Structure formats: C-alpha cells, structure tokens
Amino acid sequence: MADIVKNAEYKRLLQQIKARIQGSQIKAAIKVNAELLSLYWDLARMIVRKQEQSS
C-alpha cells in the first residue's frame, strides 16, 4: 500500500512540476513577444520619421 501512495504522490509531484514549467514557458513567451512587438513598433516609427524628413 505504501508503494501506491508513494507512486501517486510522485505522479502528483511530477504533474505540479510540469505545470510550473509550462506556466513559466508561457509567461516567458508572452514577455518575449511583447518585447519584439515593441521593437518592431519602434523600428517602424524610426523609418516613418526618416521618410518624413526625406520628403
């Protein structure tokens, strides 16, 4: 019986670890995407300003 409890506890622990890892991966992806989006907007702004100055 102790083996069943240990196995169930171990499986639960692994599920918790996986969930934390996946949650952190999602948060990291969201932050990376937000940073890239900000970069692209800034680059576009720079290009538009340069085009306006050249006109």
OpenMM code with the backbone's topology and positions (N, CA, C; nanometers):
from openmm import Vec3, app, unit

residues = "MET ALA ASP ILE VAL LYS ASN ALA GLU TYR LYS ARG LEU LEU GLN GLN ILE LYS ALA ARG ILE GLN GLY SER GLN ILE LYS ALA ALA ILE LYS VAL ASN ALA GLU LEU LEU SER LEU TYR TRP ASP LEU ALA ARG MET ILE VAL ARG LYS GLN GLU GLN SER SER".split()
positions = [
    Vec3(0.0827, -0.1205, 0.0000),
    Vec3(0.0000, 0.0000, 0.0000),
    Vec3(0.0863, 0.1257, 0.0000),
    Vec3(0.1988, 0.1209, 0.0686),
    Vec3(0.2859, 0.2380, 0.0749),
    Vec3(0.3399, 0.2733, -0.0629),
    Vec3(0.3661, 0.1704, -0.1457),
    Vec3(0.4150, 0.1955, -0.2807),
    Vec3(0.3129, 0.2710, -0.3642),
    Vec3(0.1846, 0.2369, -0.3470),
    Vec3(0.0788, 0.3046, -0.4216),
    Vec3(0.0725, 0.4511, -0.3814),
    Vec3(0.0810, 0.4771, -0.2523),
    Vec3(0.0780, 0.6152, -0.2037),
    Vec3(0.1985, 0.6906, -0.2573),
    Vec3(0.3143, 0.6293, -0.2497),
    Vec3(0.4353, 0.6945, -0.2979),
    Vec3(0.4266, 0.7196, -0.4476),
    Vec3(0.3761, 0.6228, -0.5230),
    Vec3(0.3626, 0.6412, -0.6666),
    Vec3(0.2636, 0.7518, -0.6994),
    Vec3(0.1520, 0.7552, -0.6279),
    Vec3(0.0514, 0.8597, -0.6501),
    Vec3(0.1098, 0.9959, -0.6128),
    Vec3(0.1814, 1.0034, -0.5033),
    Vec3(0.2432, 1.1292, -0.4616),
    Vec3(0.3483, 1.1731, -0.5629),
    Vec3(0.4254, 1.0758, -0.6107),
    Vec3(0.5299, 1.1056, -0.7083),
    Vec3(0.4683, 1.1576, -0.8385),
    Vec3(0.3621, 1.0939, -0.8830),
    Vec3(0.2931, 1.1383, -1.0047),
    Vec3(0.2370, 1.2789, -0.9867),
    Vec3(0.1798, 1.3053, -0.8706),
    Vec3(0.1254, 1.4377, -0.8402),
    Vec3(0.2368, 1.5428, -0.8411),
    Vec3(0.3502, 1.5071, -0.7812),
    Vec3(0.4644, 1.5982, -0.7795),
    Vec3(0.5114, 1.6276, -0.9217),
    Vec3(0.5214, 1.5240, -1.0037),
    Vec3(0.5632, 1.5444, -1.1429),
    Vec3(0.4644, 1.6330, -1.2186),
    Vec3(0.3365, 1.6139, -1.1937),
    Vec3(0.2345, 1.6973, -1.2580),
    Vec3(0.2490, 1.8429, -1.2158),
    Vec3(0.2764, 1.8653, -1.0887),
    Vec3(0.2952, 2.0018, -1.0393),
    Vec3(0.4191, 2.0658, -1.1016),
    Vec3(0.5262, 1.9887, -1.1105),
    Vec3(0.6498, 2.0401, -1.1705),
    Vec3(0.6266, 2.0756, -1.3167),
    Vec3(0.5610, 1.9857, -1.3896),
    Vec3(0.5314, 2.0108, -1.5312),
    Vec3(0.4463, 2.1359, -1.5485),
    Vec3(0.3467, 2.1510, -1.4619),
    Vec3(0.2576, 2.2670, -1.4711),
    Vec3(0.3348, 2.3964, -1.4465),
    Vec3(0.4252, 2.3951, -1.3496),
    Vec3(0.5054, 2.5158, -1.3213),
    Vec3(0.5966, 2.5483, -1.4375),
    Vec3(0.6579, 2.4458, -1.4953),
    Vec3(0.7470, 2.4675, -1.6101),
    Vec3(0.6678, 2.5241, -1.7273),
    Vec3(0.5541, 2.4640, -1.7576),
    Vec3(0.4719, 2.5114, -1.8685),
    Vec3(0.4227, 2.6540, -1.8450),
    Vec3(0.3842, 2.6830, -1.7222),
    Vec3(0.3397, 2.8185, -1.6894),
    Vec3(0.4514, 2.9197, -1.7102),
    Vec3(0.5713, 2.8852, -1.6681),
    Vec3(0.6855, 2.9748, -1.6861),
    Vec3(0.7213, 2.9906, -1.8328),
    Vec3(0.7100, 2.8831, -1.9099),
    Vec3(0.7378, 2.8916, -2.0528),
    Vec3(0.6385, 2.9839, -2.1220),
    Vec3(0.5130, 2.9751, -2.0837),
    Vec3(0.4108, 3.0626, -2.1424),
    Vec3(0.4377, 3.2079, -2.1061),
    Vec3(0.4693, 3.2336, -1.9795),
    Vec3(0.4999, 3.3705, -1.9369),
    Vec3(0.6206, 3.4247, -2.0106),
    Vec3(0.7232, 3.3423, -2.0284),
    Vec3(0.8436, 3.3855, -2.0997),
    Vec3(0.8110, 3.4172, -2.2456),
    Vec3(0.7307, 3.3336, -2.3095),
    Vec3(0.6935, 3.3565, -2.4490),
    Vec3(0.6146, 3.4859, -2.4635),
    Vec3(0.5253, 3.5125, -2.3703),
    Vec3(0.4459, 3.6353, -2.3750),
    Vec3(0.5369, 3.7570, -2.3610),
    Vec3(0.6323, 3.7510, -2.2691),
    Vec3(0.7237, 3.8636, -2.2491),
    Vec3(0.8132, 3.8849, -2.3711),
    Vec3(0.8619, 3.7758, -2.4292),
    Vec3(0.9454, 3.7869, -2.5490),
    Vec3(0.8648, 3.8490, -2.6623),
    Vec3(0.7426, 3.8013, -2.6825),
    Vec3(0.6584, 3.8555, -2.7891),
    Vec3(0.6280, 4.0028, -2.7674),
    Vec3(0.6031, 4.0413, -2.6449),
    Vec3(0.5760, 4.1824, -2.6147),
    Vec3(0.6987, 4.2679, -2.6451),
    Vec3(0.8155, 4.2196, -2.6090),
    Vec3(0.9393, 4.2939, -2.6349),
    Vec3(0.9649, 4.3063, -2.7852),
    Vec3(0.9442, 4.1989, -2.8587),
    Vec3(0.9626, 4.2045, -3.0036),
    Vec3(0.8624, 4.2988, -3.0688),
    Vec3(0.7392, 4.2953, -3.0237),
    Vec3(0.6373, 4.3852, -3.0773),
    Vec3(0.6759, 4.5303, -3.0529),
    Vec3(0.7256, 4.5595, -2.9340),
    Vec3(0.7720, 4.6948, -2.9024),
    Vec3(0.8875, 4.7348, -2.9939),
    Vec3(0.9799, 4.6436, -3.0157),
    Vec3(1.0923, 4.6703, -3.1058),
    Vec3(1.0430, 4.7022, -3.2460),
    Vec3(0.9520, 4.6216, -3.2986),
    Vec3(0.9020, 4.6422, -3.4342),
    Vec3(0.8298, 4.7769, -3.4475),
    Vec3(0.7526, 4.8152, -3.3467),
    Vec3(0.6857, 4.9448, -3.3495),
    Vec3(0.7885, 5.0581, -3.3496),
    Vec3(0.8916, 5.0461, -3.2679),
    Vec3(0.9961, 5.1481, -3.2634),
    Vec3(1.0705, 5.1581, -3.3963),
    Vec3(1.1000, 5.0440, -3.4568),
    Vec3(1.1675, 5.0452, -3.5858),
    Vec3(1.0802, 5.1107, -3.6926),
    Vec3(0.9523, 5.0768, -3.6917),
    Vec3(0.8596, 5.1372, -3.7882),
    Vec3(0.8514, 5.2883, -3.7676),
    Vec3(0.8472, 5.3310, -3.6432),
    Vec3(0.8435, 5.4735, -3.6116),
    Vec3(0.9689, 5.5435, -3.6643),
    Vec3(1.0846, 5.4807, -3.6450),
    Vec3(1.2105, 5.5378, -3.6943),
    Vec3(1.2086, 5.5513, -3.8470),
    Vec3(1.1582, 5.4497, -3.9148),
    Vec3(1.1530, 5.4508, -4.0609),
    Vec3(1.0596, 5.5601, -4.1099),
    Vec3(0.9426, 5.5717, -4.0472),
    Vec3(0.8459, 5.6741, -4.0878),
    Vec3(0.9046, 5.8136, -4.0676),
    Vec3(0.9705, 5.8371, -3.9549),
    Vec3(1.0323, 5.9686, -3.9305),
    Vec3(1.1374, 6.0001, -4.0353),
    Vec3(1.2168, 5.9014, -4.0694),
    Vec3(1.3219, 5.9214, -4.1690),
    Vec3(1.2591, 5.9514, -4.3044),
    Vec3(1.1513, 5.8827, -4.3389),
    Vec3(1.0829, 5.9076, -4.4652),
    Vec3(1.0245, 6.0482, -4.4670),
    Vec3(0.9675, 6.0915, -4.3549),
    Vec3(0.9092, 6.2256, -4.3476),
    Vec3(1.0174, 6.3323, -4.3608),
    Vec3(1.1323, 6.3099, -4.3041),
    Vec3(1.2428, 6.4057, -4.3139),
    Vec3(1.2973, 6.4133, -4.4549),
    Vec3(1.2920, 6.3033, -4.5274),
    Vec3(1.3462, 6.2987, -4.6635),
    Vec3(1.2528, 6.3610, -4.7644),
    Vec3(1.1274, 6.3752, -4.7312),
    Vec3(1.0286, 6.4288, -4.8260),
    Vec3(1.0363, 6.5781, -4.8382),
] * unit.nanometer
topology = app.Topology()
chain = topology.addChain("A")
for resn in residues:
    res = topology.addResidue(resn, chain)
    for name in ("N", "CA", "C"):
        topology.addAtom(name, app.Element.getBySymbol(name[0]), res)
